[in-house]
Amino acid sequence: MLFALLCKDKPGQLALRLETRPAHVEHLNRLDAEGTLKMAGPFLDADGKACGSLVIVSAETLDAAKALADADPFAKVGLFESVDIKPFNWVFKNPEA
């Protein structure tokens, strides 16, 4: 099953995001190599600066998706104000369909 991780950064934390980004990208690359990551990218604010993340993962359960979200280096350093996890049905432009 697919899950969307909707992550909102705490205000004023762009520097922390940039400092942690290499570890975050390494984490996503690992998930991609495992076939768990389906897509990911940052949300942007009005100035075009990253202010959150959208990560789509494949996981067996909501708890497994939560564990993936908790393992993200961005989450570990406290970057996120909130993380909503929602089951996701990729209907259009799904390369696996």
N, C-alpha and C positions, 0 to 999 in steps of 0.2 A: 504494500500500500504506500502511496505517496503522502508526504506531509509537507506543508509550507511552514517554515520558521520565519515569522514576521518579527524582526528585531528592531527596536527603537533605541538609538543611542541616548545616553544622558546628555543634557545640554552642555555645551562648552567642552566636549571631550574629543575634539578632532585630533589633538596632539597624541592622546592615548591611543586612538584608533590607528594613527599613522605609525606609532612606535610598535604596536602589536601586529600590524598587518603582515609582516613576513611569517610569523608563526601561524596566523590565521590562514594564509594562503597555503602553507605547508599542510595544515590540517585538512583543508578542502581538497588538496591534491591527493592526500591519502584516502579520503572518502571516495574521490573519483576513481582512483586505482582499484578500489574494492567494489566499484559499481554501485555505491550507495548514493553518491551525489548525482543529481539530475541537472541542476542548474543553480547558479548563485550570482549575486551582484548587489551593489549598494543602492540604497535609496539616496536621493540627492535633495538638498534643501534649495531654497530660492536662489542661492549663489552658486549652485552647482557643486557644493561640497557634500561629501558623504555624511549621512546622518542616521544611518541604520542599514539593515541588511535583509534581503530576501534570499532564503536558502531552501531549495526543494530537495528532499531526501526520500529515499526508499527505506522503509522500516516495517517490521512486522506488527508493531503495536505503538500506541501513543507513548507509552513509557519508554520504549526503545528510541523513539524520535526525541523525547525529552533528554534522554541520556546523550544523544548525539549533540543536541543543542548545548547541554551543560559542559561537554568536552571541548567546545570551541574556545580557543584562546581569548577571543573577545569577551566571552561570558566569564571566563576565569579571572580576568583582570577587572571585572566590574564595569565594563563599558556600557552595557545595556541597561536602560531604564525599564524596559519590558521586553518579554519574548512571548508572543502568542504562537501556539502550535495548532494548526488546523489540518484535518484530512483534506487532501487535494486530488481532484480528478482532472488530469491533463488531457483535454479533449482536442483542442486545435493545435496544429503544428507540433505534435508530439512525434519526435523522430523514431520512437519505438513502436508507434501504432501502425 
